[in-house]
């Protein structure tokens, strides 16, 4: 199953970021998904398959 991912989506991941936040915003789409931590601003690139495994839920949907 393929997740419908849009720019601006806010997702909750299964594991906590070292800064203490679970929530990330999608900032880049493609073969890799770019996400930004909403607490500390750290940006990370994940392969699409890895991203889909780590997503727990969508907090809000982007445009």
PyMOL Python script that loads the backbone (N, CA, C, O; Angstrom):
from pymol import cmd

cmd.read_pdbstr("""\
ATOM      1  N   UNK A   1       0.839  -1.182   0.000  1.00  0.00           N
ATOM      2  CA  UNK A   1       0.000   0.000   0.000  1.00  0.00           C
ATOM      3  C   UNK A   1       0.882   1.242   0.000  1.00  0.00           C
ATOM      4  O   UNK A   1       1.850   1.318   0.757  1.00  0.00           O
ATOM      5  N   UNK A   2       0.555   2.204  -0.836  1.00  0.00           N
ATOM      6  CA  UNK A   2       1.322   3.436  -0.957  1.00  0.00           C
ATOM      7  C   UNK A   2       0.613   4.538  -0.184  1.00  0.00           C
ATOM      8  O   UNK A   2      -0.592   4.740  -0.339  1.00  0.00           O
ATOM      9  N   UNK A   3       1.372   5.256   0.655  1.00  0.00           N
ATOM     10  CA  UNK A   3       0.812   6.382   1.394  1.00  0.00           C
ATOM     11  C   UNK A   3       0.677   7.592   0.487  1.00  0.00           C
ATOM     12  O   UNK A   3       1.555   7.851  -0.336  1.00  0.00           O
ATOM     13  N   UNK A   4      -0.401   8.326   0.627  1.00  0.00           N
ATOM     14  CA  UNK A   4      -0.578   9.598  -0.077  1.00  0.00           C
ATOM     15  C   UNK A   4       0.088  10.668   0.775  1.00  0.00           C
ATOM     16  O   UNK A   4      -0.411  11.020   1.843  1.00  0.00           O
ATOM     17  N   UNK A   5       1.213  11.182   0.300  1.00  0.00           N
ATOM     18  CA  UNK A   5       1.994  12.162   1.050  1.00  0.00           C
ATOM     19  C   UNK A   5       1.977  13.470   0.284  1.00  0.00           C
ATOM     20  O   UNK A   5       2.164  13.483  -0.933  1.00  0.00           O
ATOM     21  N   UNK A   6       1.751  14.580   0.994  1.00  0.00           N
ATOM     22  CA  UNK A   6       1.720  15.902   0.373  1.00  0.00           C
ATOM     23  C   UNK A   6       2.687  16.824   1.109  1.00  0.00           C
ATOM     24  O   UNK A   6       2.997  16.609   2.281  1.00  0.00           O
ATOM     25  N   UNK A   7       3.158  17.850   0.407  1.00  0.00           N
ATOM     26  CA  UNK A   7       3.991  18.849   1.065  1.00  0.00           C
ATOM     27  C   UNK A   7       3.195  19.522   2.168  1.00  0.00           C
ATOM     28  O   UNK A   7       2.019  19.837   1.988  1.00  0.00           O
ATOM     29  N   UNK A   8       3.828  19.741   3.298  1.00  0.00           N
ATOM     30  CA  UNK A   8       3.162  20.404   4.416  1.00  0.00           C
ATOM     31  C   UNK A   8       2.477  19.458   5.383  1.00  0.00           C
ATOM     32  O   UNK A   8       2.012  19.897   6.435  1.00  0.00           O
ATOM     33  N   UNK A   9       2.399  18.162   5.059  1.00  0.00           N
ATOM     34  CA  UNK A   9       1.822  17.191   5.995  1.00  0.00           C
ATOM     35  C   UNK A   9       2.636  17.183   7.283  1.00  0.00           C
ATOM     36  O   UNK A   9       3.862  17.283   7.251  1.00  0.00           O
ATOM     37  N   UNK A  10       1.957  17.064   8.400  1.00  0.00           N
ATOM     38  CA  UNK A  10       2.625  16.886   9.694  1.00  0.00           C
ATOM     39  C   UNK A  10       2.367  15.451  10.122  1.00  0.00           C
ATOM     40  O   UNK A  10       1.218  15.029  10.248  1.00  0.00           O
ATOM     41  N   UNK A  11       3.455  14.698  10.347  1.00  0.00           N
ATOM     42  CA  UNK A  11       3.340  13.287  10.692  1.00  0.00           C
ATOM     43  C   UNK A  11       3.948  13.019  12.058  1.00  0.00           C
ATOM     44  O   UNK A  11       4.846  13.733  12.504  1.00  0.00           O
ATOM     45  N   UNK A  12       3.453  11.989  12.707  1.00  0.00           N
ATOM     46  CA  UNK A  12       4.023  11.517  13.970  1.00  0.00           C
ATOM     47  C   UNK A  12       4.752  10.217  13.674  1.00  0.00           C
ATOM     48  O   UNK A  12       4.167   9.277  13.137  1.00  0.00           O
ATOM     49  N   UNK A  13       6.039  10.168  14.027  1.00  0.00           N
ATOM     50  CA  UNK A  13       6.839   8.969  13.797  1.00  0.00           C
ATOM     51  C   UNK A  13       6.789   8.062  15.018  1.00  0.00           C
ATOM     52  O   UNK A  13       6.410   8.488  16.109  1.00  0.00           O
ATOM     53  N   UNK A  14       7.177   6.805  14.820  1.00  0.00           N
ATOM     54  CA  UNK A  14       7.119   5.817  15.898  1.00  0.00           C
ATOM     55  C   UNK A  14       8.137   6.078  16.995  1.00  0.00           C
ATOM     56  O   UNK A  14       7.858   5.854  18.172  1.00  0.00           O
ATOM     57  N   UNK A  15       9.330   6.556  16.609  1.00  0.00           N
ATOM     58  CA  UNK A  15      10.383   6.800  17.598  1.00  0.00           C
ATOM     59  C   UNK A  15      10.545   8.288  17.847  1.00  0.00           C
ATOM     60  O   UNK A  15      10.336   9.104  16.949  1.00  0.00           O
ATOM     61  N   UNK A  16      10.915   8.634  19.065  1.00  0.00           N
ATOM     62  CA  UNK A  16      11.121  10.024  19.445  1.00  0.00           C
ATOM     63  C   UNK A  16      12.465  10.530  18.914  1.00  0.00           C
ATOM     64  O   UNK A  16      13.449   9.791  18.885  1.00  0.00           O
ATOM     65  N   UNK A  17      12.493  11.788  18.499  1.00  0.00           N
ATOM     66  CA  UNK A  17      13.732  12.447  18.087  1.00  0.00           C
ATOM     67  C   UNK A  17      14.518  12.792  19.359  1.00  0.00           C
ATOM     68  O   UNK A  17      13.901  13.023  20.399  1.00  0.00           O
ATOM     69  N   UNK A  18      15.835  12.836  19.314  1.00  0.00           N
ATOM     70  CA  UNK A  18      16.618  13.154  20.518  1.00  0.00           C
ATOM     71  C   UNK A  18      16.207  14.464  21.207  1.00  0.00           C
ATOM     72  O   UNK A  18      16.436  14.619  22.406  1.00  0.00           O
ATOM     73  N   UNK A  19      15.613  15.396  20.477  1.00  0.00           N
ATOM     74  CA  UNK A  19      15.176  16.652  21.106  1.00  0.00           C
ATOM     75  C   UNK A  19      13.881  16.467  21.896  1.00  0.00           C
ATOM     76  O   UNK A  19      13.491  17.357  22.652  1.00  0.00           O
ATOM     77  N   UNK A  20      13.210  15.323  21.733  1.00  0.00           N
ATOM     78  CA  UNK A  20      11.992  15.044  22.489  1.00  0.00           C
ATOM     79  C   UNK A  20      10.709  15.128  21.683  1.00  0.00           C
ATOM     80  O   UNK A  20       9.634  14.890  22.232  1.00  0.00           O
ATOM     81  N   UNK A  21      10.782  15.456  20.411  1.00  0.00           N
ATOM     82  CA  UNK A  21       9.590  15.619  19.591  1.00  0.00           C
ATOM     83  C   UNK A  21       9.295  14.361  18.772  1.00  0.00           C
ATOM     84  O   UNK A  21      10.210  13.639  18.374  1.00  0.00           O
ATOM     85  N   UNK A  22       8.020  14.112  18.528  1.00  0.00           N
ATOM     86  CA  UNK A  22       7.584  13.021  17.653  1.00  0.00           C
ATOM     87  C   UNK A  22       7.088  13.553  16.311  1.00  0.00           C
ATOM     88  O   UNK A  22       6.922  12.779  15.368  1.00  0.00           O
ATOM     89  N   UNK A  23       6.847  14.870  16.207  1.00  0.00           N
ATOM     90  CA  UNK A  23       6.164  15.423  15.048  1.00  0.00           C
ATOM     91  C   UNK A  23       7.128  16.068  14.057  1.00  0.00           C
ATOM     92  O   UNK A  23       8.033  16.815  14.428  1.00  0.00           O
ATOM     93  N   UNK A  24       6.898  15.748  12.769  1.00  0.00           N
ATOM     94  CA  UNK A  24       7.731  16.208  11.670  1.00  0.00           C
ATOM     95  C   UNK A  24       6.857  16.745  10.563  1.00  0.00           C
ATOM     96  O   UNK A  24       5.733  16.280  10.377  1.00  0.00           O
ATOM     97  N   UNK A  25       7.367  17.737   9.809  1.00  0.00           N
ATOM     98  CA  UNK A  25       6.657  18.286   8.655  1.00  0.00           C
ATOM     99  C   UNK A  25       7.362  17.848   7.380  1.00  0.00           C
ATOM    100  O   UNK A  25       8.590  17.885   7.298  1.00  0.00           O
ATOM    101  N   UNK A  26       6.582  17.431   6.383  1.00  0.00           N
ATOM    102  CA  UNK A  26       7.129  17.015   5.091  1.00  0.00           C
ATOM    103  C   UNK A  26       7.501  18.269   4.303  1.00  0.00           C
ATOM    104  O   UNK A  26       6.655  19.132   4.067  1.00  0.00           O
ATOM    105  N   UNK A  27       8.782  18.369   3.892  1.00  0.00           N
ATOM    106  CA  UNK A  27       9.255  19.548   3.164  1.00  0.00           C
ATOM    107  C   UNK A  27       9.789  19.207   1.778  1.00  0.00           C
ATOM    108  O   UNK A  27      10.094  20.116   1.006  1.00  0.00           O
ATOM    109  N   UNK A  28       9.910  17.925   1.438  1.00  0.00           N
ATOM    110  CA  UNK A  28      10.420  17.520   0.124  1.00  0.00           C
ATOM    111  C   UNK A  28       9.818  16.179  -0.258  1.00  0.00           C
ATOM    112  O   UNK A  28       9.727  15.273   0.570  1.00  0.00           O
ATOM    113  N   UNK A  29       9.406  16.053  -1.518  1.00  0.00           N
ATOM    114  CA  UNK A  29       8.850  14.798  -2.026  1.00  0.00           C
ATOM    115  C   UNK A  29       9.693  14.304  -3.190  1.00  0.00           C
ATOM    116  O   UNK A  29      10.350  15.092  -3.870  1.00  0.00           O
ATOM    117  N   UNK A  30       9.672  13.016  -3.413  1.00  0.00           N
ATOM    118  CA  UNK A  30      10.408  12.389  -4.496  1.00  0.00           C
ATOM    119  C   UNK A  30      10.740  10.970  -4.094  1.00  0.00           C
ATOM    120  O   UNK A  30      10.005  10.350  -3.326  1.00  0.00           O
ATOM    121  N   UNK A  31      11.849  10.446  -4.611  1.00  0.00           N
ATOM    122  CA  UNK A  31      12.293   9.111  -4.202  1.00  0.00           C
ATOM    123  C   UNK A  31      12.662   9.131  -2.728  1.00  0.00           C
ATOM    124  O   UNK A  31      12.473   8.146  -2.014  1.00  0.00           O
ATOM    125  N   UNK A  32      13.193  10.271  -2.278  1.00  0.00           N
ATOM    126  CA  UNK A  32      13.476  10.492  -0.860  1.00  0.00           C
ATOM    127  C   UNK A  32      12.464  11.495  -0.329  1.00  0.00           C
ATOM    128  O   UNK A  32      12.010  12.379  -1.055  1.00  0.00           O
ATOM    129  N   UNK A  33      12.118  11.348   0.941  1.00  0.00           N
ATOM    130  CA  UNK A  33      11.191  12.268   1.590  1.00  0.00           C
ATOM    131  C   UNK A  33      11.988  13.133   2.556  1.00  0.00           C
ATOM    132  O   UNK A  33      12.698  12.617   3.419  1.00  0.00           O
ATOM    133  N   UNK A  34      11.872  14.439   2.412  1.00  0.00           N
ATOM    134  CA  UNK A  34      12.530  15.368   3.324  1.00  0.00           C
ATOM    135  C   UNK A  34      11.564  15.754   4.425  1.00  0.00           C
ATOM    136  O   UNK A  34      10.433  16.154   4.152  1.00  0.00           O
ATOM    137  N   UNK A  35      12.008  15.635   5.678  1.00  0.00           N
ATOM    138  CA  UNK A  35      11.164  16.008   6.807  1.00  0.00           C
ATOM    139  C   UNK A  35      11.926  16.952   7.730  1.00  0.00           C
ATOM    140  O   UNK A  35      13.154  16.910   7.806  1.00  0.00           O
ATOM    141  N   UNK A  36      11.169  17.817   8.439  1.00  0.00           N
ATOM    142  CA  UNK A  36      11.761  18.788   9.345  1.00  0.00           C
ATOM    143  C   UNK A  36      11.118  18.630  10.720  1.00  0.00           C
ATOM    144  O   UNK A  36       9.894  18.616  10.845  1.00  0.00           O
ATOM    145  N   UNK A  37      11.953  18.511  11.746  1.00  0.00           N
ATOM    146  CA  UNK A  37      11.457  18.397  13.116  1.00  0.00           C
ATOM    147  C   UNK A  37      10.777  19.710  13.505  1.00  0.00           C
ATOM    148  O   UNK A  37      11.330  20.787  13.282  1.00  0.00           O
ATOM    149  N   UNK A  38       9.584  19.621  14.083  1.00  0.00           N
ATOM    150  CA  UNK A  38       8.844  20.820  14.439  1.00  0.00           C
ATOM    151  C   UNK A  38       9.341  21.464  15.729  1.00  0.00           C
ATOM    152  O   UNK A  38       8.985  22.607  16.016  1.00  0.00           O
ATOM    153  N   UNK A  39      10.150  20.761  16.509  1.00  0.00           N
ATOM    154  CA  UNK A  39      10.645  21.338  17.753  1.00  0.00           C
ATOM    155  C   UNK A  39      12.006  22.009  17.562  1.00  0.00           C
ATOM    156  O   UNK A  39      12.189  23.159  17.962  1.00  0.00           O
ATOM    157  N   UNK A  40      12.958  21.301  16.956  1.00  0.00           N
ATOM    158  CA  UNK A  40      14.321  21.841  16.853  1.00  0.00           C
ATOM    159  C   UNK A  40      14.689  22.316  15.448  1.00  0.00           C
ATOM    160  O   UNK A  40      15.704  22.992  15.281  1.00  0.00           O
ATOM    161  N   UNK A  41      13.889  21.978  14.434  1.00  0.00           N
ATOM    162  CA  UNK A  41      14.148  22.436  13.077  1.00  0.00           C
ATOM    163  C   UNK A  41      15.116  21.586  12.274  1.00  0.00           C
ATOM    164  O   UNK A  41      15.459  21.946  11.148  1.00  0.00           O
ATOM    165  N   UNK A  42      15.563  20.471  12.823  1.00  0.00           N
ATOM    166  CA  UNK A  42      16.488  19.574  12.122  1.00  0.00           C
ATOM    167  C   UNK A  42      15.821  19.009  10.877  1.00  0.00           C
ATOM    168  O   UNK A  42      14.654  18.621  10.916  1.00  0.00           O
ATOM    169  N   UNK A  43      16.570  18.963   9.757  1.00  0.00           N
ATOM    170  CA  UNK A  43      16.049  18.395   8.509  1.00  0.00           C
ATOM    171  C   UNK A  43      16.725  17.065   8.241  1.00  0.00           C
ATOM    172  O   UNK A  43      17.931  16.916   8.438  1.00  0.00           O
ATOM    173  N   UNK A  44      15.925  16.087   7.783  1.00  0.00           N
ATOM    174  CA  UNK A  44      16.417  14.734   7.524  1.00  0.00           C
ATOM    175  C   UNK A  44      15.821  14.258   6.207  1.00  0.00           C
ATOM    176  O   UNK A  44      14.665  14.551   5.901  1.00  0.00           O
ATOM    177  N   UNK A  45      16.618  13.517   5.420  1.00  0.00           N
ATOM    178  CA  UNK A  45      16.138  12.861   4.207  1.00  0.00           C
ATOM    179  C   UNK A  45      16.014  11.369   4.476  1.00  0.00           C
ATOM    180  O   UNK A  45      16.967  10.737   4.932  1.00  0.00           O
ATOM    181  N   UNK A  46      14.851  10.806   4.195  1.00  0.00           N
ATOM    182  CA  UNK A  46      14.619   9.370   4.357  1.00  0.00           C
ATOM    183  C   UNK A  46      14.159   8.788   3.027  1.00  0.00           C
ATOM    184  O   UNK A  46      13.440   9.442   2.272  1.00  0.00           O
ATOM    185  N   UNK A  47      14.573   7.565   2.746  1.00  0.00           N
ATOM    186  CA  UNK A  47      14.029   6.872   1.580  1.00  0.00           C
ATOM    187  C   UNK A  47      12.529   6.700   1.791  1.00  0.00           C
ATOM    188  O   UNK A  47      12.069   6.556   2.924  1.00  0.00           O
ATOM    189  N   UNK A  48      11.774   6.717   0.709  1.00  0.00           N
ATOM    190  CA  UNK A  48      10.311   6.622   0.805  1.00  0.00           C
ATOM    191  C   UNK A  48       9.870   5.371   1.562  1.00  0.00           C
ATOM    192  O   UNK A  48       8.955   5.439   2.383  1.00  0.00           O
ATOM    193  N   UNK A  49      10.510   4.231   1.296  1.00  0.00           N
ATOM    194  CA  UNK A  49      10.115   2.986   1.964  1.00  0.00           C
ATOM    195  C   UNK A  49      10.390   3.064   3.472  1.00  0.00           C
ATOM    196  O   UNK A  49       9.591   2.572   4.269  1.00  0.00           O
ATOM    197  N   UNK A  50      11.489   3.664   3.862  1.00  0.00           N
ATOM    198  CA  UNK A  50      11.818   3.821   5.283  1.00  0.00           C
ATOM    199  C   UNK A  50      10.821   4.776   5.941  1.00  0.00           C
ATOM    200  O   UNK A  50      10.342   4.519   7.045  1.00  0.00           O
ATOM    201  N   UNK A  51      10.513   5.879   5.255  1.00  0.00           N
ATOM    202  CA  UNK A  51       9.552   6.851   5.781  1.00  0.00           C
ATOM    203  C   UNK A  51       8.199   6.195   6.029  1.00  0.00           C
ATOM    204  O   UNK A  51       7.590   6.403   7.079  1.00  0.00           O
ATOM    205  N   UNK A  52       7.722   5.399   5.061  1.00  0.00           N
ATOM    206  CA  UNK A  52       6.412   4.763   5.195  1.00  0.00           C
ATOM    207  C   UNK A  52       6.372   3.785   6.359  1.00  0.00           C
ATOM    208  O   UNK A  52       5.332   3.637   7.000  1.00  0.00           O
ATOM    209  N   UNK A  53       7.484   3.116   6.645  1.00  0.00           N
ATOM    210  CA  UNK A  53       7.530   2.199   7.789  1.00  0.00           C
ATOM    211  C   UNK A  53       7.524   2.960   9.120  1.00  0.00           C
ATOM    212  O   UNK A  53       6.961   2.475  10.102  1.00  0.00           O
ATOM    213  N   UNK A  54       8.133   4.127   9.163  1.00  0.00           N
ATOM    214  CA  UNK A  54       8.293   4.867  10.420  1.00  0.00           C
ATOM    215  C   UNK A  54       7.104   5.737  10.799  1.00  0.00           C
ATOM    216  O   UNK A  54       6.976   6.135  11.957  1.00  0.00           O
ATOM    217  N   UNK A  55       6.232   6.038   9.844  1.00  0.00           N
ATOM    218  CA  UNK A  55       5.072   6.892  10.127  1.00  0.00           C
ATOM    219  C   UNK A  55       4.071   6.132  10.987  1.00  0.00           C
ATOM    220  O   UNK A  55       3.696   4.998  10.689  1.00  0.00           O
ATOM    221  N   UNK A  56       3.652   6.789  12.056  1.00  0.00           N
ATOM    222  CA  UNK A  56       2.635   6.211  12.935  1.00  0.00           C
ATOM    223  C   UNK A  56       1.258   6.759  12.568  1.00  0.00           C
ATOM    224  O   UNK A  56       0.289   6.008  12.465  1.00  0.00           O
ATOM    225  N   UNK A  57       1.183   8.082  12.371  1.00  0.00           N
ATOM    226  CA  UNK A  57      -0.099   8.710  12.007  1.00  0.00           C
ATOM    227  C   UNK A  57       0.133  10.086  11.402  1.00  0.00           C
ATOM    228  O   UNK A  57       1.208  10.668  11.546  1.00  0.00           O
ATOM    229  N   UNK A  58      -0.886  10.596  10.725  1.00  0.00           N
ATOM    230  CA  UNK A  58      -0.870  11.957  10.203  1.00  0.00           C
ATOM    231  C   UNK A  58      -1.540  12.856  11.239  1.00  0.00           C
ATOM    232  O   UNK A  58      -2.674  12.604  11.646  1.00  0.00           O
ATOM    233  N   UNK A  59      -0.835  13.906  11.663  1.00  0.00           N
ATOM    234  CA  UNK A  59      -1.399  14.862  12.621  1.00  0.00           C
ATOM    235  C   UNK A  59      -2.265  15.867  11.862  1.00  0.00           C
ATOM    236  O   UNK A  59      -3.382  16.168  12.283  1.00  0.00           O
ATOM    237  N   UNK A  60      -1.751  16.385  10.746  1.00  0.00           N
ATOM    238  CA  UNK A  60      -2.540  17.275   9.889  1.00  0.00           C
ATOM    239  C   UNK A  60      -2.067  17.094   8.463  1.00  0.00           C
ATOM    240  O   UNK A  60      -0.941  16.663   8.216  1.00  0.00           O
ATOM    241  N   UNK A  61      -2.940  17.427   7.527  1.00  0.00           N
ATOM    242  CA  UNK A  61      -2.631  17.262   6.112  1.00  0.00           C
ATOM    243  C   UNK A  61      -2.300  18.624   5.507  1.00  0.00           C
ATOM    244  O   UNK A  61      -2.906  19.638   5.853  1.00  0.00           O
ATOM    245  N   UNK A  62      -1.318  18.624   4.588  1.00  0.00           N
ATOM    246  CA  UNK A  62      -0.922  19.844   3.887  1.00  0.00           C
ATOM    247  C   UNK A  62      -1.799  20.089   2.681  1.00  0.00           C
ATOM    248  O   UNK A  62      -2.781  19.383   2.456  1.00  0.00           O
ATOM    249  N   UNK A  63      -1.439  21.087   1.915  1.00  0.00           N
ATOM    250  CA  UNK A  63      -2.200  21.431   0.708  1.00  0.00           C
ATOM    251  C   UNK A  63      -1.953  20.455  -0.406  1.00  0.00           C
ATOM    252  O   UNK A  63      -2.516  20.600  -1.491  1.00  0.00           O
TER     253      UNK A  63
END
""", "prot")
cmd.dss("prot")
cmd.show_as("cartoon", "prot")
cmd.util.cbc("prot")
cmd.orient("prot")
